[in-house]
Amino acid sequence: METWTFLVHYSQNNMAQKSLCSEDETRLVRTLFTGYNKVVLVTVGLQLIQLISVDEVNQIVTSNVRLKQQWKDVNLQWNPDDYGGIRKIRIPSTDIWKPDLVLYNNADGDFAIVHETKVLLEHTGMITWTPPAIFKSYYEIVVLHFPFDLQNCSMKLGTWTYDGNLTSSAVPLIGKYMLFTMIFVIASIIITVIVINTHHRSPSTHTMPAWVRKAAEEWKFVAMVLDHILLCVFMAVCIIGTLGVFAGCLIELSML
C-alpha cells in the first residue's frame, strides 16, 4: 500500500508539471502571435537524401531531398525565464509565414512543397523548417560517352513571386532546327541576290573590263560549272546541318 501511494503521488506530480508546461506554452504562443507581422529574411539549403531514378530518354531525374530553410523573426522572440524556461517549441508551419520557394525546372508540374511539417522556433526568433520533398527535375542528359560520362544536374529554386526576367537554359530540339533553317535560308537569299546581280550585268548598266570581253564564251562554261558546284554545296550543307542538329538524339536513341 505504501508503494502504491508513492506511485500515485509521483504520477500526480508529473501531471502537474506537464500541465504547467502546457499552460506556459499556450500563454507563450498567444503572446507571440498577437499582432504578428509575416515579413522576414530567409536562408536556404538543400540536402540530398536519395537519388531515386534517372530517366535518360525523357531527361527526368527523381530525387528525395530535404529543403532546409532558416530565418529570424524578431516578432517571435521571448524570454525563457518568463515562460518556465522554454527555449524551443515546435509549431505548425501553417500558423506562420513561410517562403514560397518552388522548383523552376520541375518536370511534373508540381512546383511547391506540399508537406506542411512543423517548424522549430527558438527563443531568439530563429525558425528552422526542413520539409521533405520528392523533386522530378528536368536535366539535359548527354550519354554520348556513356559509361565514362559526367553529368551536371542543377536544381533551380526560387520564390514564385520573383518578378525578374528569367531565361531558359534549355533549347528544345525543334528550336535548334528552326534556328539552323532560318540562318541557312537567310544566307541563301543573300547569295542568290549577289549571283543574280552579277548575272544580269550588261554594258548598259556596268563598265565591262577587257578580260570579260575576251573570255565571254569561256565564262559561260565556267558559270555553268560553278552553278553545279554551288548546287552540290547547297545540298551538302543542308543535309550535314540537319544531321548535325539531330545527331545527338539519334546517338542517344541508338545506345538505348
Backbone bond lengths (Angstrom), bond angles and torsions (degrees), N, CA, C in turn:
res aa  C-N    CA-C-N  psi(-1)  N-CA   C-N-CA  omega(-1)  CA-C   N-CA-C  phi
1 M - - - 1.459 - - 1.521 111.44 -
2 E 1.312 116.59 -37.87 1.456 118.94 179.40 1.529 110.85 -66.77
3 T 1.314 114.87 -40.40 1.465 118.34 178.80 1.519 110.70 -64.74
4 W 1.302 117.45 -41.31 1.465 121.13 179.11 1.523 111.49 -63.50
5 T 1.294 117.00 -40.41 1.457 120.90 177.71 1.526 111.49 -64.55
6 F 1.300 116.59 -38.88 1.464 120.76 178.63 1.527 111.00 -64.36
7 L 1.314 117.30 -40.13 1.455 120.89 179.82 1.513 111.08 -67.46
8 V 1.303 117.49 -41.45 1.455 120.40 178.88 1.522 110.40 -64.26
9 H 1.296 116.78 -40.72 1.464 120.20 179.80 1.535 110.77 -66.22
10 Y 1.311 116.92 -38.19 1.472 120.93 178.99 1.522 110.88 -66.76
11 S 1.318 117.55 -39.36 1.460 121.18 178.66 1.511 110.85 -66.22
12 Q 1.286 117.35 -38.34 1.448 120.08 179.28 1.523 111.31 -66.03
13 N 1.344 115.96 -37.26 1.463 118.19 177.33 1.521 111.42 -65.29
14 N 1.355 115.59 -41.08 1.461 118.72 177.82 1.518 111.59 -62.97
15 M 1.316 115.67 -43.29 1.453 119.55 179.45 1.524 110.66 -63.36
16 A 1.322 116.65 -37.32 1.459 119.37 179.36 1.522 111.10 -66.74
17 Q 1.370 115.75 -41.24 1.455 118.33 179.06 1.519 111.33 -65.72
18 K 1.338 116.73 -41.58 1.458 120.09 179.10 1.520 111.41 -63.78
19 S 1.325 115.59 -39.30 1.455 117.91 -179.60 1.525 110.71 -67.04
20 L 1.364 116.39 -36.34 1.453 118.72 177.47 1.522 111.24 -65.27
21 C 1.340 116.71 -41.38 1.464 119.85 178.31 1.518 110.71 -63.42
22 S 1.310 117.58 -40.25 1.456 120.47 179.59 1.523 110.94 -65.20
23 E 1.309 117.24 -39.86 1.462 119.90 177.48 1.524 111.21 -65.40
24 D 1.333 116.18 -39.93 1.466 119.13 178.12 1.522 111.33 -64.54
25 E 1.326 116.45 -41.58 1.465 119.48 -179.64 1.521 111.07 -68.22
26 T 1.329 116.19 -38.74 1.461 119.28 177.53 1.524 111.00 -63.43
27 R 1.317 116.02 -43.16 1.462 120.21 177.92 1.524 111.30 -65.17
28 L 1.338 115.78 -36.14 1.465 120.08 178.97 1.528 111.40 -66.36
29 V 1.333 116.40 -46.01 1.463 120.11 179.66 1.519 110.81 -63.07
30 R 1.321 116.95 -40.00 1.462 120.58 179.22 1.529 110.81 -64.21
31 T 1.327 116.75 -38.41 1.469 120.36 179.86 1.522 111.86 -70.52
32 L 1.338 116.11 -40.03 1.464 120.15 -176.07 1.520 112.35 -66.89
33 F 1.307 117.15 -39.25 1.453 120.74 -172.88 1.527 113.40 -93.44
34 T 1.311 117.24 15.90 1.458 121.07 173.46 1.527 108.58 -85.61
35 G 1.326 117.21 114.43 1.460 121.71 -176.94 1.516 113.34 67.23
36 Y 1.316 117.02 35.81 1.469 121.98 -176.28 1.527 110.96 -72.74
37 N 1.327 116.05 130.98 1.465 122.61 179.30 1.521 108.85 -108.75
38 K 1.340 118.37 125.24 1.456 123.03 -172.50 1.535 111.93 -96.53
39 V 1.325 117.46 60.67 1.469 121.63 176.52 1.525 108.01 -133.76
40 V 1.352 118.06 111.12 1.460 122.81 -176.40 1.526 109.83 -144.15
41 L 1.344 116.19 172.68 1.455 123.61 175.55 1.524 109.26 -104.82
42 V 1.347 117.03 151.06 1.460 121.76 -169.70 1.526 110.34 -129.23
43 T 1.346 115.82 141.92 1.464 123.69 169.67 1.522 107.70 -116.66
44 V 1.346 116.46 130.74 1.462 121.49 -171.31 1.521 109.81 -119.44
45 G 1.334 115.99 141.09 1.463 123.16 173.80 1.511 109.84 -141.35
46 L 1.328 116.40 151.08 1.464 121.95 -177.24 1.521 109.40 -121.74
47 Q 1.328 116.61 130.28 1.460 122.70 178.14 1.521 108.98 -117.80
48 L 1.318 116.36 119.55 1.461 121.63 179.56 1.521 109.56 -83.62
49 I 1.325 116.64 119.36 1.458 122.15 -179.51 1.524 111.18 -92.31
50 Q 1.314 116.87 -48.13 1.463 120.51 -176.05 1.518 109.66 -155.40
51 L 1.323 115.26 139.42 1.463 121.64 172.07 1.523 106.96 -94.27
52 I 1.325 115.86 103.68 1.460 120.61 -170.38 1.523 111.65 -73.94
53 S 1.318 117.78 -53.13 1.466 120.08 -176.57 1.517 109.64 -155.45
54 V 1.348 114.06 156.76 1.460 122.58 175.94 1.522 107.78 -131.23
55 D 1.318 116.59 115.51 1.465 122.99 179.71 1.524 108.15 -101.22
56 E 1.357 115.84 101.30 1.462 119.36 -176.89 1.520 112.31 -70.09
57 V 1.329 117.38 -32.11 1.464 120.43 -176.84 1.524 110.52 -68.85
58 N 1.328 116.44 -52.15 1.465 121.21 -179.27 1.526 113.05 -87.36
59 Q 1.343 117.52 -4.29 1.461 123.35 178.86 1.525 111.29 57.10
60 I 1.342 115.09 52.75 1.460 122.44 179.85 1.522 108.56 -127.07
61 V 1.318 116.60 131.79 1.461 123.25 177.48 1.524 108.20 -117.01
62 T 1.328 116.06 125.84 1.460 122.26 178.47 1.520 108.65 -103.96
63 S 1.317 117.30 124.91 1.463 121.89 -175.54 1.521 110.27 -136.35
64 N 1.333 114.21 147.91 1.461 122.04 176.11 1.527 108.13 -102.74
65 V 1.308 117.06 119.05 1.464 121.37 -173.86 1.526 110.10 -132.27
66 R 1.315 113.44 165.90 1.466 122.10 169.69 1.520 107.94 -123.72
67 L 1.293 115.13 122.47 1.463 121.37 -176.96 1.529 108.83 -97.39
68 K 1.333 115.46 99.26 1.463 120.55 -177.84 1.517 109.81 -84.11
69 Q 1.329 115.27 125.38 1.459 121.39 -178.68 1.528 108.93 -129.42
70 Q 1.313 115.35 129.27 1.458 121.22 -179.95 1.524 109.75 -129.36
71 W 1.300 115.35 139.27 1.458 120.72 174.76 1.527 109.03 -155.05
72 K 1.295 115.52 158.62 1.460 121.79 -178.42 1.513 109.46 -113.81
73 D 1.307 113.83 126.03 1.463 120.78 179.83 1.527 107.85 -115.79
74 V 1.312 116.21 112.31 1.469 120.26 -177.94 1.522 111.69 -68.04
75 N 1.309 117.08 -17.88 1.466 119.97 179.25 1.522 112.38 -78.43
76 L 1.326 117.21 -10.66 1.462 120.97 -177.78 1.521 111.18 -113.26
77 Q 1.307 117.87 37.89 1.459 122.74 177.06 1.526 110.05 -101.60
78 W 1.324 115.31 150.38 1.454 119.84 176.61 1.529 109.75 -153.22
79 N 1.297 115.05 165.48 1.465 122.55 176.71 1.517 108.44 -94.23
80 P 1.339 118.04 117.43 1.475 119.02 -177.76 1.521 113.24 -58.70
81 D 1.326 118.75 -29.83 1.465 120.51 -178.93 1.523 112.28 -66.94
82 D 1.331 116.80 -23.55 1.462 119.56 -179.52 1.519 112.59 -83.73
83 Y 1.313 117.88 -9.46 1.469 120.82 -175.85 1.522 111.22 -133.13
84 G 1.315 115.96 47.55 1.456 120.63 173.40 1.515 114.13 66.99
85 G 1.320 119.02 27.07 1.459 122.02 178.51 1.516 114.71 76.23
86 I 1.312 118.75 16.31 1.468 121.70 179.57 1.525 109.11 -73.91
87 R 1.321 115.87 121.75 1.462 121.55 -179.37 1.529 112.46 -109.42
88 K 1.328 116.71 -24.20 1.462 120.78 -179.84 1.521 109.05 -140.87
89 I 1.308 115.69 143.21 1.460 121.02 174.32 1.523 108.51 -139.76
90 R 1.296 115.67 157.50 1.470 122.24 175.65 1.524 108.21 -114.25
91 I 1.314 114.69 125.66 1.454 120.74 -176.65 1.525 109.14 -127.39
92 P 1.327 118.01 157.44 1.474 120.14 177.36 1.522 111.36 -62.50
93 S 1.307 115.43 139.92 1.467 119.92 -179.48 1.524 112.47 -70.34
94 T 1.324 116.72 -15.75 1.464 119.62 179.32 1.522 112.77 -76.83
95 D 1.342 117.53 -11.96 1.460 120.60 -177.50 1.523 113.02 -88.34
96 I 1.315 118.46 -9.95 1.457 120.77 -176.71 1.524 109.72 -128.14
97 W 1.309 114.26 171.42 1.464 120.22 174.36 1.519 109.79 -72.27
98 K 1.334 116.80 138.94 1.460 122.51 177.82 1.520 108.84 -129.64
99 P 1.322 117.62 148.79 1.471 120.13 176.65 1.522 110.96 -63.82
100 D 1.323 116.84 138.19 1.464 121.03 179.31 1.531 109.91 -91.25
101 L 1.334 115.87 57.17 1.458 120.69 -179.44 1.519 110.36 -76.37
102 V 1.321 115.83 138.63 1.461 121.87 178.70 1.524 108.36 -135.36
103 L 1.322 115.42 161.60 1.460 122.46 176.15 1.521 107.75 -96.36
104 Y 1.337 116.25 110.63 1.460 120.54 -174.80 1.528 112.13 -70.12
105 N 1.327 118.22 -39.33 1.467 120.28 -176.95 1.525 111.10 -95.29
106 N 1.335 116.31 44.44 1.457 119.97 176.93 1.522 109.85 -79.13
107 A 1.326 115.08 156.80 1.461 120.87 -174.78 1.517 113.50 -112.58
108 D 1.325 118.52 -5.72 1.462 120.48 -177.29 1.515 113.15 -118.20
109 G 1.321 118.42 4.80 1.452 120.81 178.66 1.507 114.96 82.69
110 D 1.355 118.24 1.07 1.462 121.65 179.35 1.526 107.94 -95.56
111 F 1.311 117.36 97.75 1.457 121.48 -173.51 1.524 112.17 -82.94
112 A 1.326 117.39 -48.64 1.457 121.26 -168.72 1.524 111.73 -88.23
113 I 1.341 115.11 166.81 1.461 122.95 174.88 1.524 108.11 -83.01
114 V 1.318 116.12 126.92 1.462 120.26 -172.67 1.523 112.81 -99.20
115 H 1.323 119.62 -17.30 1.461 122.00 -177.18 1.528 109.43 -87.19
116 E 1.316 115.51 111.60 1.464 121.80 -179.01 1.528 109.10 -91.42
117 T 1.326 117.53 75.70 1.456 121.65 177.92 1.526 110.14 -79.89
118 K 1.325 115.68 166.71 1.458 120.31 -179.24 1.523 110.59 -75.77
119 V 1.321 115.26 156.46 1.459 121.82 179.10 1.521 109.27 -108.16
120 L 1.333 115.61 152.49 1.463 122.01 176.73 1.528 108.48 -97.64
121 L 1.321 115.95 118.94 1.459 122.31 -177.96 1.518 109.28 -111.93
122 E 1.338 116.82 122.47 1.455 122.51 178.27 1.524 110.13 -97.61
123 H 1.334 114.71 162.89 1.469 118.87 -176.87 1.526 112.17 -68.32
124 T 1.331 117.55 -17.80 1.469 120.79 177.12 1.524 112.59 -79.58
125 G 1.315 117.30 -5.40 1.455 121.48 -176.90 1.509 113.74 94.07
126 M 1.345 117.78 0.27 1.460 121.55 178.72 1.526 109.87 -77.04
127 I 1.331 115.33 128.02 1.463 122.47 -178.75 1.520 108.66 -114.64
128 T 1.316 116.25 133.13 1.466 122.50 177.96 1.518 108.39 -123.43
129 W 1.321 114.95 122.95 1.470 121.15 179.02 1.518 107.95 -129.15
130 T 1.331 116.15 120.00 1.465 121.71 -177.58 1.524 109.18 -126.02
131 P 1.317 118.19 76.87 1.467 119.93 179.95 1.526 111.19 -79.51
132 P 1.329 117.44 143.25 1.470 119.77 173.38 1.523 110.55 -80.32
133 A 1.317 115.31 154.13 1.464 120.19 -179.38 1.518 109.45 -155.26
134 I 1.313 115.26 149.88 1.464 122.52 173.34 1.523 106.77 -114.72
135 F 1.319 115.26 111.60 1.457 121.79 -176.34 1.521 110.14 -100.91
136 K 1.327 114.77 133.35 1.465 120.98 169.75 1.526 106.89 -110.16
137 S 1.312 115.08 105.11 1.457 121.28 -171.56 1.515 110.75 -110.23
138 Y 1.327 114.24 151.06 1.463 120.62 176.82 1.520 109.34 -94.66
139 Y 1.348 115.67 130.47 1.457 121.92 176.89 1.519 108.99 -133.28
140 E 1.311 114.85 151.03 1.460 120.57 174.30 1.527 108.13 -89.07
141 I 1.323 115.80 100.90 1.462 122.20 -175.38 1.520 109.16 -100.39
142 V 1.325 116.50 123.40 1.464 123.09 178.16 1.523 107.62 -114.09
143 V 1.319 116.37 114.60 1.469 121.85 -177.02 1.521 110.64 -106.31
144 L 1.315 116.51 31.91 1.459 120.27 -178.15 1.520 111.33 -65.21
145 H 1.333 117.47 -37.56 1.466 121.59 -177.58 1.528 111.78 -106.99
146 F 1.326 117.66 25.98 1.464 121.12 178.99 1.526 109.91 -62.78
147 P 1.353 120.91 139.26 1.478 128.13 4.08 1.523 114.36 -93.72
148 F 1.311 117.86 17.18 1.462 121.08 -178.21 1.529 111.13 -103.73
149 D 1.317 116.74 27.18 1.456 120.52 -178.47 1.528 110.63 -92.57
150 L 1.297 115.78 163.39 1.461 123.71 178.30 1.519 108.49 -129.20
151 Q 1.332 115.94 118.85 1.458 121.35 -176.20 1.533 109.93 -104.24
152 N 1.306 115.49 139.54 1.464 122.46 177.08 1.527 108.36 -113.22
153 C 1.327 116.31 107.20 1.463 121.95 -177.26 1.533 108.86 -109.33
154 S 1.302 116.29 126.50 1.467 121.68 -177.29 1.523 109.83 -120.50
155 M 1.332 115.28 141.88 1.457 122.24 173.88 1.526 108.71 -107.39
156 K 1.306 115.88 125.43 1.460 121.18 -178.51 1.522 108.92 -101.13
157 L 1.322 115.31 103.17 1.455 122.19 179.53 1.523 109.23 -105.89
158 G 1.305 115.14 140.15 1.458 119.68 178.95 1.508 110.85 -167.67
159 T 1.310 115.35 167.38 1.457 119.98 178.69 1.521 110.22 -76.01
160 W 1.302 116.30 141.81 1.463 121.55 -177.53 1.520 111.57 -71.01
161 T 1.320 117.53 -23.82 1.462 120.97 -178.03 1.524 112.33 -89.05
162 Y 1.333 118.25 5.10 1.467 120.69 178.33 1.517 109.00 -68.46
163 D 1.348 116.11 129.48 1.457 120.55 -174.29 1.523 112.75 -106.52
164 G 1.325 117.95 21.74 1.456 120.36 178.73 1.518 111.46 -77.91
165 N 1.341 115.75 165.74 1.456 121.81 178.09 1.522 109.25 -85.81
166 L 1.317 116.62 113.33 1.458 122.17 -178.34 1.517 109.69 -107.37
167 T 1.324 115.99 138.21 1.454 122.63 179.87 1.518 109.27 -114.15
168 S 1.301 116.31 134.04 1.454 120.69 179.14 1.518 110.21 -70.57
169 S 1.343 115.88 138.44 1.462 121.06 179.15 1.518 112.41 -89.38
170 A 1.307 117.99 -10.00 1.463 122.07 -178.67 1.526 109.47 -102.70
171 V 1.320 116.03 127.87 1.464 122.11 177.30 1.521 108.03 -103.78
172 P 1.328 119.51 118.77 1.467 120.63 -179.35 1.518 111.39 -65.57
173 L 1.324 114.62 159.21 1.460 120.11 -176.80 1.521 111.76 -63.76
174 I 1.324 117.44 -40.00 1.459 120.13 179.38 1.525 110.46 -65.46
175 G 1.338 116.92 -31.25 1.457 120.08 176.30 1.519 112.25 -66.99
176 K 1.335 116.77 -40.47 1.469 120.14 176.78 1.525 110.81 -63.13
177 Y 1.342 115.75 -42.11 1.464 119.15 -178.98 1.529 111.13 -66.34
178 M 1.329 116.98 -42.50 1.460 119.90 179.21 1.530 111.39 -65.94
179 L 1.336 117.31 -36.32 1.461 120.19 176.97 1.529 111.03 -64.78
180 F 1.341 115.87 -43.53 1.468 119.15 177.39 1.525 111.10 -62.47
181 T 1.333 116.87 -42.72 1.466 120.73 179.83 1.524 111.38 -63.60
182 M 1.329 116.94 -41.05 1.460 120.20 -179.73 1.529 110.90 -64.05
183 I 1.333 117.17 -46.61 1.471 120.25 179.25 1.524 110.75 -63.16
184 F 1.330 116.33 -40.57 1.463 120.41 -178.34 1.529 111.03 -65.91
185 V 1.318 117.29 -42.56 1.466 121.01 -179.91 1.527 110.86 -67.02
186 I 1.335 117.61 -41.44 1.466 120.40 178.64 1.524 110.76 -62.53
187 A 1.339 116.56 -43.71 1.468 119.57 177.97 1.522 111.17 -63.41
188 S 1.339 117.15 -38.31 1.467 120.64 179.14 1.526 111.15 -65.04
189 I 1.317 117.28 -41.14 1.468 120.51 179.48 1.527 110.78 -64.24
190 I 1.329 116.90 -43.77 1.470 119.82 -179.80 1.525 111.22 -62.77
191 I 1.333 116.56 -44.62 1.469 119.95 179.87 1.524 110.76 -65.95
192 T 1.342 117.09 -38.65 1.467 120.60 179.06 1.526 111.44 -63.24
193 V 1.314 117.42 -41.97 1.467 120.77 178.10 1.525 110.64 -61.70
194 I 1.322 117.07 -42.02 1.469 120.29 179.44 1.526 111.07 -64.87
195 V 1.355 116.53 -42.81 1.466 120.41 -179.15 1.529 111.07 -65.58
196 I 1.340 116.88 -44.74 1.467 119.98 -179.53 1.527 110.72 -65.25
197 N 1.313 116.77 -39.99 1.461 120.13 178.12 1.528 111.41 -62.33
198 T 1.306 116.24 -38.44 1.470 119.71 178.38 1.526 111.40 -73.27
199 H 1.337 116.10 -36.98 1.465 120.46 -175.85 1.531 111.90 -67.54
200 H 1.310 117.83 -37.47 1.464 121.56 -174.74 1.532 112.96 -93.34
201 R 1.283 117.73 17.40 1.464 119.53 175.09 1.538 109.91 -72.23
202 S 1.323 114.86 144.07 1.473 120.53 -179.70 1.525 109.32 -143.69
203 P 1.331 117.50 167.63 1.472 118.82 178.21 1.519 113.68 -61.17
204 S 1.333 117.12 -22.97 1.468 119.16 -179.76 1.528 112.57 -78.23
205 T 1.312 117.30 -20.53 1.470 121.06 -178.51 1.523 113.00 -108.40
206 H 1.327 117.23 -28.92 1.453 120.58 -177.10 1.531 109.78 -137.14
207 T 1.293 115.59 155.43 1.467 121.57 174.61 1.520 108.87 -85.15
208 M 1.301 116.58 116.49 1.457 121.52 -175.65 1.525 109.49 -85.94
209 P 1.317 118.62 130.04 1.470 120.09 176.55 1.522 111.27 -69.64
210 A 1.313 115.55 165.31 1.472 120.82 -176.14 1.515 112.19 -66.62
211 W 1.327 117.40 -34.98 1.466 118.55 -176.98 1.519 111.99 -70.15
212 V 1.332 117.43 -22.53 1.464 119.86 176.89 1.526 110.03 -71.91
213 R 1.330 117.87 -40.59 1.464 120.97 179.38 1.527 111.09 -64.01
214 K 1.310 116.35 -37.71 1.459 119.88 -177.87 1.523 111.88 -73.48
215 A 1.336 117.45 -30.99 1.461 120.56 -173.75 1.519 111.18 -114.78
216 A 1.314 117.51 38.34 1.465 120.79 -178.59 1.518 111.50 -65.39
217 E 1.329 116.69 -47.68 1.455 119.96 -178.35 1.527 111.00 -67.72
218 E 1.336 115.25 -41.54 1.463 117.66 178.56 1.529 111.42 -64.84
219 W 1.315 116.74 -34.29 1.464 119.87 -179.11 1.524 112.00 -67.83
220 K 1.318 117.89 -33.16 1.467 120.01 176.42 1.522 110.90 -62.39
221 F 1.320 115.57 -41.19 1.465 118.94 178.67 1.534 110.80 -67.05
222 V 1.335 116.65 -42.08 1.469 120.39 178.48 1.530 110.84 -64.13
223 A 1.328 116.87 -39.33 1.463 120.04 179.34 1.522 111.42 -64.23
224 M 1.339 117.17 -39.44 1.459 120.28 178.65 1.526 110.96 -64.43
225 V 1.328 115.90 -43.50 1.466 119.26 177.93 1.527 110.71 -64.89
226 L 1.328 116.53 -40.59 1.465 120.41 -179.84 1.523 111.76 -64.75
227 D 1.330 117.25 -35.16 1.466 120.22 176.62 1.520 111.01 -61.93
228 H 1.329 117.16 -42.72 1.463 120.51 178.40 1.533 111.30 -65.49
229 I 1.325 115.86 -38.96 1.469 119.03 179.29 1.530 110.78 -65.22
230 L 1.331 116.51 -44.31 1.465 119.83 179.29 1.522 111.98 -64.88
231 L 1.345 116.76 -35.26 1.463 119.70 176.46 1.520 110.93 -63.44
232 C 1.334 116.36 -43.08 1.468 120.12 178.11 1.531 111.21 -64.41
233 V 1.336 116.15 -40.49 1.466 119.69 178.01 1.522 110.72 -64.49
234 F 1.328 116.95 -40.68 1.469 121.33 178.84 1.526 111.01 -60.55
235 M 1.318 117.06 -47.42 1.463 120.58 -179.79 1.524 111.34 -66.57
236 A 1.333 117.08 -38.82 1.462 119.94 -179.88 1.524 111.37 -65.10
237 V 1.327 116.68 -44.32 1.467 120.09 178.93 1.520 110.97 -63.88
238 C 1.324 117.15 -39.89 1.470 120.89 179.42 1.522 111.28 -63.56
239 I 1.339 116.99 -46.43 1.468 120.74 -177.85 1.523 110.97 -69.33
240 I 1.343 116.65 -47.37 1.462 120.04 -178.10 1.528 110.87 -65.22
241 G 1.324 117.44 -40.48 1.459 120.05 178.61 1.520 112.88 -64.24
242 T 1.332 116.45 -41.65 1.469 119.96 178.30 1.520 111.21 -64.76
243 L 1.334 116.85 -43.61 1.465 119.85 177.51 1.523 111.19 -64.80
244 G 1.334 117.07 -35.57 1.457 119.46 178.35 1.513 112.97 -65.21
245 V 1.324 117.21 -34.39 1.463 120.48 178.88 1.522 111.16 -68.74
246 F 1.333 116.51 -42.38 1.461 120.90 -176.15 1.524 112.92 -95.57
247 A 1.332 118.88 2.79 1.469 120.33 -175.25 1.520 111.75 -64.38
248 G 1.357 116.93 -40.65 1.459 119.50 -178.21 1.515 112.58 -60.25
249 C 1.331 116.75 -46.75 1.470 120.06 -179.94 1.523 111.41 -67.80
250 L 1.326 117.30 -37.30 1.463 119.82 179.45 1.522 111.32 -65.09
251 I 1.319 117.25 -39.58 1.468 120.33 178.79 1.522 110.72 -67.28
252 E 1.344 116.88 -41.56 1.464 120.07 179.07 1.522 111.18 -63.58
253 L 1.332 117.65 -41.21 1.462 120.22 179.66 1.519 111.61 -68.43
254 S 1.325 117.86 -34.43 1.463 120.32 -179.64 1.521 112.47 -71.80
255 M 1.342 117.12 -23.84 1.463 120.57 -178.77 1.513 112.86 -88.39
256 L 1.324 118.47 -8.63 1.468 121.26 -179.98 1.515 110.74 -82.63
